[in-house]
Amino acid sequence: MDLLFLFKIIFILGMLLGLYAVIRNLDIIKIIFRYWFDLIFRK
């Protein structure tokens, strides 16, 4: 029971940390997606 609770807490903290990293780097991710979109569809 305690081990499962600990894993849940670690998982939730990891998810929040990942979400924070994505939000902080959203402009970089947009630039990369735009580059790939232009590369694939040759605008």
Secondary structure, DSSP 8 states (H G I E B T S, - for coil): -HHHHHHHHHHHHHHHHHHHHHHHTHHHHHHHHHHHHHHHHT-
